[in-house]
């Protein structure tokens, strides 16, 4: 995400950093380019105008012009202002007080409300909550079935609706029976339309009045850019939403919605959907997002992903095996599976500082199919072969290749890469450079 904007901004900053001293004229020229980059990223023009004014006001201060590193100072100012534009710090769900709390998800059809409802339930479940999903969309064919299947997948109960019930009655009954089901949070998946219309809004207003939700969260498709901002404005004017969940952020290369919504509506982005998997819902941190846009990476979010997916006991076990030089192909396969849970390789690399700026990285897209091939090769080995890779001779390599649908060259390449990885990890561990358990405090 934000690839195009990041690239353009970094070109501007490279010019600034190349100058020993900055003048007011240099800064004005740079800000014109920043303005154009933001407009091309589909950021609301009023938001861009205000942002550029704020950056200019700080950038023309004597502390910047007289600085020994004025280019770096301006990058910091842009970073600070982008973060402030998006809300400065993370805004969490307001879940204090008496339970059950109610989260009403609203939005247009196709924005990903139903999937987001399940993602949110899974997110809350991991944090010790007991959510209940409520299918309040009685119009879209299979909407109830979709939520029911997702509920089974994540082991979260779904309220059983009755034929002929209206959405407001479904929501009222679900709230009344939530405590009996042991739920402390009720998530309502409401109906959407292809566009904002009076009938949709009237129905949502009725539901809001009857259940008095703790939070009203708009699910907006980030890929629609300014349309998402306009939709947010319309829903906020009618329902007074409490926050926004931006879905499909992984496909939003421009970033206009993320950069505009808070400034236009005054309501924070609370979560972002970053993939199709149920686990692909993350807290929105404006400061981290600003750093990512400027090519500084987002290591904190990557660590949080790792902490959520990696098992502490397994990490300590792996560290011990590395220290004893016992790391084998079974361990290698386990680590590959864990890596896949963190997201795509391209996504992970984009979260590392400076990696987004590397031109060669953009030309060479990591091939996810290679990981599938590697796993298939390891799965075709016997348990003994995975544990003692040195016994894999020519005939065994041919059998493994045939069993995995690959070639002997593929098997050879895997074994060579494994040996190199094993040596590198063991060297780091022995030098104290790779402490797996330290990731978990």
N, C-alpha and C positions, 0 to 999 in steps of 0.2 A: 504493500500500500504506500501511497505518496511518492512513488518512484520518480515521476516526472517533476513534481514540485521540489523534491530533495535535490535532484540533479541541477535544476535551474538555480536554486538558492546557493548551492555549493559553488557554482561557477561565479556568482556574484561575490561571495565571500573570498574566493581564491584571489580575485582581482584586488580586493581591499587589503588582504594580508600581504600581497606583493608590494604594497607601498609602505615606505618607511614612515611617512607622515601623512595624515589625512587633512584635507581642506573641506570647507563647507560644500564646495562644488563637487568634490569626489563623493561625498556622502549623498548629496541630492541625486547624482547620477545613479548611484547604487540603489537608492530607494525607489527610483523609477522602475528599475529592473525587478526589484522585489514586488512592487505593486503589480506589474504585468504578470509575473509568475503566479501570484495569488489569484488574480482574475482568471487566468487560464486554468487554474485548479478549480474553478467554479465556486470560489468563495464569494459570498454576497458582497456586492460593490460598496454598500454603505459600511459594512464591516471592514472591508479593505481600507477605505478612506480613513476611518477612525484609527485603525491599527497603524497605518503609515504615519499619521500625525503624531501618535504616541511614541513611535520609534524615533521619528525625527526630533521630537522635543528632547529626548534623552541623549540621542546620538550627537547632537550639536553642542552638548555641554562641554565645558573646558576640561573636565576630568577625562573625557574621551579624546578630544583633540590634542591634549598635552601628554597623553599616555604613550609609553614606549611601545605598546602593542595595541594600537587603536583598532585594527581589524578584529582582533580577538574580543575586544570590549564590545564592538557592535554585534558580533555573533551572540554574545551573552545577553545583550539587550533584546535582540530578536527572539532568542530562546525564552526569556522572561515574559515578553509581551505575548508570544504565542500561547504560552502556558496560561497566562492570565485571561486571554481571550476564551480559552476552552474551560476555564473554571478554576485555575490554579492548583487545586488539590482534589483528591477523590471525594465524591459525595456518595455515601453509603445509603442503604435502605433504612428508613426510620422504623425500627422494629422494637422500640421500647414500650413498656406498659402492658396492659391486659391483652391476653390472647383469646381467640385466634385473630391474627392480623390478616388483612385481605389485600391482595395485590391484583389490581384490575389492569389487564393488558389490552391496549386498544391500538388501532392502526388500520391501514388499508389492506385489502385482500392481496396476497402475494408478498407481503413484507416479511413473512416468516414468523407470524405470531405464535402459531401452534407449536412449532419446533422450539421457539424461544421459551415458551411456557415450560416445556419439558427440560430444556437446558437450565432454566432458572431453578426449577424444582430439584434437579440433580445437584446444582451448586449449593443450594440451601441444605440439602440432605447431608452433604459432605461436612457441613459446618454444624451438625448436630440438631438441625431443625426437623420437624415432622410435617412436610407439606402435603396438601391435598389439591389435586388438579380438577378443575371444573370446566367441562366443555359447554360453553354458553353460546356457541355458534350453531344455530339450528337451521341455517340456510345453505351453507356450503356442503355439497355432497361429500360424505365420508369424513367430515371434519371431526365428528365424535369418535369414529373408528380410529382415525389417525392418532388422536390424543390418547385413546385407550391403549393402543399398541405401544406408544412411546412410554406410557406409564408402566406397563408390564416390563418393558426393556430396562427401565431404571429402578424398578421395584418401588414405585410411588403410587398410592391409591388414586383412582379416578372416580369422581362422583357419578353414580349411575343415573342418567337422565331418563325421564319418561316421555313417551310419544305425546305430542300435543302440548307439552309445557312451553310457556313463553320464556325468553331469556331471563327476564326479571324474576320470574317465579323459580327458575332453576337456581339462580344465584342466591335468592333468599333461603330456599330449602337447604342448599349446600352449606351456607353459613350457620344455619340452625343446627345442622347435624355434624358439623366439623368437630366439635369437642368430643362427641360420642365416638368418633373415629380416631381420636387421639391426635388430631391435627392441630398444630399451633400456627400454621400459615396456610391460607387458602389462595390459590392462584386461579384467576378467572381468564379463560381464553374466549374473548368476545368476538362477535362477527365483524367482518370488514366489508368494504365495497371496493369497486375498481377506482372510485374517486370519492372525494368528500361530498356527501349529500345530506339533505335535511333529515331524511328518514333514518339514516345511520346515526346521526348526532342525537336525534330525539330519543332513540332507543338507548343509547349509551348514557344520556342524561337521566333517564328513568332508573337504570341500573345503579348509577352513582347515588341517586337520592335514596334508594331503598337499602343499599348495603353500606353506604358511607365508607368507602374503601380507605385503608391506611395509605396506600400509594396508588396513583394512576400513572402507569408507565406506557409511553408511546413506543411502539416497535416500528422503527423507520428503516427503510432499505437505503444503506449508505451509497449504493451504486447509482441512485437516482439524483445525487447531488443537490442542486437548488430545489428540485421538486420535494425532496425530503424535508428541507427547511420550511418550505411553504406549507406542507402538510402539518408539520410540527406547530407552526403558527396557528393554523386553523383549529387543530385539536385543543391547543392550549387556550385559545379564546373562548371555546365552548365548554371545556371540561376542567380547565385549570389543572393541567397535568403536573405531576410532581417530579418527573424525570423522563429521560429518553434512553432506550436501548437501541443502539445502531447495529442492525444485522448486516451480514455480508460485507463486513469491513475488509476481509481478505481480498476481495475483488475490486476494492475502491482505490484505483491508482492515483486519483486526483486529490481527494480529501476535502472537497468543498463543504460537505455536510458536517463533518466533524469540527471543522474550523468555524462554522457559522451558527450552528443551532443555539449554543449557549448565549451568544451575543444577541441573536434575534429574539429568542423567547424568554431569556433570563432563567431557563430551566436547565439543570445539569444533565450531561450524558452520564449515566450510572454504570452501564455495561456495554460491551461491544461483542458481537458475534464474529469469530475469526475462523470459521470453518463449518463443515457439515456435521462433524461429530458432536455427540451430546456434551462432551467435555469442553467443546470449543466456545466457551463463554467466559469472558474475562472482565475484571473490574476495569473501569476507565480511569486512567491517571493522566490528567492533562500535562503535568510536567514531564512525564516519561514520553508521552506522545510527541511533545515539542522537541525533545532530544532526538527522537527517532526521525522526525521530519528533517532535522538539521544534520543527519548522518552521524549522530553521536551514539546510536544504538539504544537498547533498552535492556541492559543486563539484569536489572532488578526483576522485571517481569519474567525473564527467562529463568532466573533462579526460583521464582515462585512457581512457575510451571514444573520445574524439576522437583521441587519439594512436594508438590501435589501428586506427582506421578511415581517418583522413585521411593522405594521402601528403605527405611533407615537400616533395618537389619541386613537386607540384601547388600546395601552399600558397604557396611562394615565387613560382611563376609567376603565381598569382592576385594576389598583392600587387603585383607589377610592373605587371600590367594595370590594376589599380585606380589606381596612381599616374599612369599614362599616360592615364587615362580611357578605357580600351579594354575595359572589362567589358561583355560582350554576353550575349545570351540563351542562347548555348551554355554560357557559364560559369555562368549562373544555373541552367540545367538540371543541370549537373554538381554544383553545391552542394546542390541539392534532393536528388539521389540520395545524396550523402554524408550529409546530415541524416537521411534515412530509415534509414540504417545505425545511427544512434545510438539508435534506439528510437522509440516513439510521442512525439508532441509533448507530450502530457499528462505522460508519464514525464520528459521532458527538463525541462519547466517545474517539475515537482515537485522537481527536484534543485537548483533555484536558490533561494538564501536569501530567505525571506519570501514567495515566490510561493504556497506552500501555504496561507498565511493569508488570501490575498485572496478574499473571498466572491464577487466578480464572476467570478474565474477558475473557481470551482467550478460556477457557473451556466452559463458559456460553455465547453463542452467543445470542444477543438480538433478540427476535422473533417478526418480523415485523407483522406477522399474528395476534398477540395479539392486536395490535393497531386497526386493521380492526374489530376485534371482539368487542372491547370496543366501537368503533364508531357505530357499528350495534346495540348494546344494547341501547345506548343513543338515537339513531334515532327511536327505537321502543317505547320510552316513549312518553307520551303526553307532551305538552308544560308546563302544570301545574306540572307534575311530575318532569320535568327537573328543574323547578324553586323552587319546594318545595319537595325535595327528601325524607323528613321524612314521607310523606303520602304514600310512596310505601310499602304497606303491602304484605302479603303472596300471595293473589290472583293477585295483580298487578304484582308481581315478576314472577308468572307463565305465565301471559299474555305477559310480556316483553320478557321472555325467548323464548316463542313459536314464537313470532313475529320476533325475531332476529336470530332464528335458533341456539340458545345456550341453556345452562342449567340454572336452578335456582341457582346452585352453582356459575356459571359464573357471574350472576347478583349480587349475594351476595358479591362476591370477588370485583367486580367493586365498589359497594357502600362503602365497607370497605376501599378500597384504596383511593376513592374520599374523604372520611371523613378525613383520615390521611393527604392527600395532602392539603386539605383545611386548616386544623389546622396549618400545618407547614408553608404554605405561609402566612397566616394571622399573625402568630407569628413573622416571619421575617419582614413583612411589618411594624408592630407596633413598632418593635425595630429599624426600620430604616435600616435594613439589606437588604431589597429588594426594591430598588427604580427603578421601571420599566422605568420611563421616562428618568432616567439618562443614559440609554443605548444609547439614541439618542442625547446626548449632550444638 
